[in-house]
Amino acid sequence: MSAVELFTTRMVPHERRQGFWCSLVAETFPGMTADVPAGIRADLARWSVGNMAVAHARSDRARVERKRDVRDDRNLVFHLQRRGRLMMTQAGRVAIAGGGDIVIADEATPYTIDISDANDCLVVHVPAPMLGAEAAARDWHAHMLDGHDPHVALFGRMLEGLWVERAKLDRLEQGVDEVLAGLARMACLRGTPREAEPSRDPVDYALSHLHDPELGTARIAEMTGLGTRAVQKAFARHVAATPTGFIAEQRLQRAAEALKRRDGRSVTQIAFDIGFSDSAFFSRCFRRRFGETPSSWRDRA
């Protein structure tokens, strides 16, 4: 067991918090970049348990993106949501987790995570071979396990216990990582998955149809069979935003990522591809959100 390292932005000057937290996230989770507000309030603890890396993070609202891990060893990343909401997008799938749920990501594939305010999450990297051949061979892209299932809850309690007893980890015997891997394997193979129904999940529908310039509350209600009020409540409950605000933010985030890639598309083409029907309006929205024009953003990147 390694010693627990503790970090916080609360002791960092307000104007330096954003850079401090982004650097810490990149160091703790290789290949990960973070989009966080200036003055973010966040805490991170990290340690290792045998062959596993464990972290505990609390933060304000943020968005993180992780690139494909190109190392020879493959890890599955388990995210135990303690408080707040976590929305993971990977390989075309979307998982939205609440307290007690566990979301799994495969490090071999890029993914993004949108984190709610007052978020609290435990993260453990499990080498795929430790889960056994059957579990390792399955598709775990943005796979969510229901926190009410007893197998999933037992694994979650083990993770919680490691955090609660963090000051005594150096007194534990070797092999705790094997116990943890056994519980993770049981949760994966016996736990109840929670699959969203694309045709009924308004947030999932919005994420899959951002390119539609007519996308809005009325269109989502029509295509999911829900009432407009139900759509608004679903967005408020799962992502703490209105449908209009969420759609605009997701489009602008995707535009920012596309501009950084410099894939040959013009600013106007990117605007149209992500659902804007007016390039001038897109530029105004982009500047209001990021503080500079799309062209300047691309040049600086």
Secondary structure, 3 states (H helix, E strand, C coil): CCCCEEEECCCCCHHHHHHHHHHHHHHHCCCEEEECCCCCCEEEEEEEECCEEEEEEEECCEEEEECCCCCCCCEEEEEEEEECCEEEEECCEEEEECCCCEEEEECCCCEEEEECCCEEEEEEEEEHHHHCHHHHCCCCCCEEECCCCHHHHHHHHHHHHHHHCHHHHHHCCCCHHHHHHHHHHHHHHHCCECCCCCCCCHHHHHHHCCCCCCCCHHHHHHHHCCCHHHHHHHHHHHHCCCHHHHHHHHHHHHHHHHHHHCCCCCHHHHHHHCCCCCHHHHHHHHHHHHCCCHHHHHHHC
